[in-house]
Amino acid sequence: MTSTSLSAETRARILDTAWRLVKDRGASAVSVKEVAAAAGVSRQLVYFHYRSRAGLLLAMARHQDRSSGFGRRVAATRALPPVMGFEALVREWCAYLPEILPVARALEAACITGDEGGGAWQDRMGELREAFRLTLERVAADGRLAAGWTTESAADWAWARVLPSSWAHLVGMRGWDPAVFTERTVGSLVAELVTPG
């Protein structure tokens, strides 16, 4: 094995271990020392690659999006016609939510309490919001953005409607079927933001 592939394996092991620990215990309860020990590496190695606990949590969240294929699936929605791409983006995100929900909620809590994991939450949610902006920019360029909305306000609205907390409240707490949540979310956002074609 080359040193590059070993390095990639080690990084993946560290980030996958961090994901598992945060999923099980929450972001604020996980230390760099614990991640290093569980991944079978030194704490110094983790600090060398990620500089801080905040850097580790950010790299962990970005790694999950890449390794799960979510980033690739989002990019593929941009090859669709604008309105179909918007609908596909909402569906992809709703399908991804159950996979990431425990960690997403832990990072959201870290953001609220001022823990270092809050930076990872802001980064990933910022990227999600940007994906909505790019998609809705295409809808607007196609002349299909509903009256009264700008690309920015439409992106804000769509993003806010699909935050993990919405899923947690309706699916987790109120017992909504995930497919119903997805269909109602897609239907309502398209009805509000898109002019019928």
N, C-alpha and C positions, 0 to 999 in steps of 0.2 A: 504494500500500500504506500502511496506517496504521502509526503508530509501534508500536502494540500488537502487530500481526501481525508486524512486523519483529522486535520483541523476542522474540516466541514462536519465530520462525524461528531467530534467533541462539541462543537458549537450546537449542533442539533440536539445532542444529549443534554447539554446544559439548559437549553431553551425549552425542550420538551419536559424536563424535570421541573423547571420553574413553573410551567403551565400547570402541570399536575398538582404541584403543591399549592399554588394560588387557587386552583379550582376546588381543592379539598379544604383549604383553611382560610382563604381570603388573603388579599394582598398585604394587609398590614401585619399579618401574623407570620410572614415568610421573610427570612433573612438571607443575605448572600451566603453566609456561613452554612446554613441548612441546605441551600440549593447546591453549593459546591460539594458538600458531604454526600448528598443523595445522588449526585451525578458522578461521583468518584473522581473529582478533580480538586485542586487546591483553591482556596479562597482567593489567593493572589492571582491565579489564572483568570478567574471570573472578573476580578477588578481590572486586570490588564486588558481584557477584551471589551468590557462594558463600562469601565470607569467608576460606576456607582450602582447602588441598588435601583435607582430610578432608570439608569441606562439599561440595566438588565431587564427590568419590567417592560420597558419600551421595546427592546429587541425581541423579547418573548412574544408580545402581542403582534408585532410585525411578522415574526416567523410563523405564527399560527395562520395568519391570513395567506401567506405564501404557500406553506406546506399543505394547507387544506384545499388549495386550488381556488379559493374565493376571489383573490385578486385577478386571476386568469378569467374566471367566469364573469366578473364585472367588466373587464376589458372587452370580452366578447359581446356584451350588450351594446357596445358602441358601433358594432357592425350592422346592427338592425336598423330599420327605419326609425326615426326619432321617437314617435309615440310608443311603438313596440319596444324600443330600447328602454324607455322609462318604465313601462310595465315590467319588463324583464328584470331591471335593476331592483325594483321593489320586491319582486318574487325571489330573486337570488338572496337578497338580504334577509327576508323572512325565513327562507329555508336554512340559512346559516345561523340564525339566532339560537335555536335550541342547542347547537354545538358549542357555542361560545358563552351562553348566558351566565353560568356561574362565575366565570372569570370577568366577563364584562361588568356584571353587577359589583364584583369585588373591586374592580378598578374605578367604577363610578363612585363607590363608597369612599375609596381613597381620595378621589378628587374632592368630594364634599368635606372630608375631614382634614384635608391638607397633607395627607400622606404622600410619600414620593411616587406612589403608583398613579397618582392623579395625572401626571404628565403623559403616561401611556394612554389613559382614557382620553385626554384632550387630543392627542395625536391621532388615535384611531377614529374618534368621532369627527375630527376635523377632516380626515381623509374621506370618510363616508359622506360628509356634507359636500365636499368638493365633487365627489362622484355624482351626487344629485345635481349640483350646479352645472356641471358639464353636460349631463343628460338633458336638463331642462333648457340649457342654452341651445341645444340642437332642436328641441321642440319649438322654441321661440323663433329660431332661424327658419323653420319650416312653416311659420305663420300659424302655429297651433296653440300657442300659450294663451290661456283664457284672459279676457279683459280684466284689468285691475291688478294683474300680477306682473312683477318684474322677475327676471331670472333669479335675482338674489332673494326676493321675498318668497318665491315659489320653492326655491331650494331650502330655505329656512323651514318652511311649512312642512314639506315632505320629510325632511330630516327629523324634525321634532316629532312627527307622527309615528316614526318607526324606531324610536330609541328603545333600547332593551327594556327600560322600565315599563313601556306600554305593553310589550309582550308579556313581561313578568306579571303585570297586574291583570291583564285580561285572560291570558292562557293559564298562567300559573295559579293566580289567586281566584279568578272567577270561573275557571274551568272551560274557557272557550276552546273549541277544537282548533288546532293550529291552521288547518286548511280554511276554516271560516275566517279566522283572523286575517290570513293572507288575502283572501278574496275580497273581504270588506275593505281592507286597507287599500288594495289596488283599485277597487271600484270607486271608493270615495275620493282618492287622490286624483284619479283620472277625471272624474266628474267635476272636481273643483278647479283643476289646473289646466285642463286640456279642452280646447274648443272642438266640438264634434267635427269629424272630417267628411 
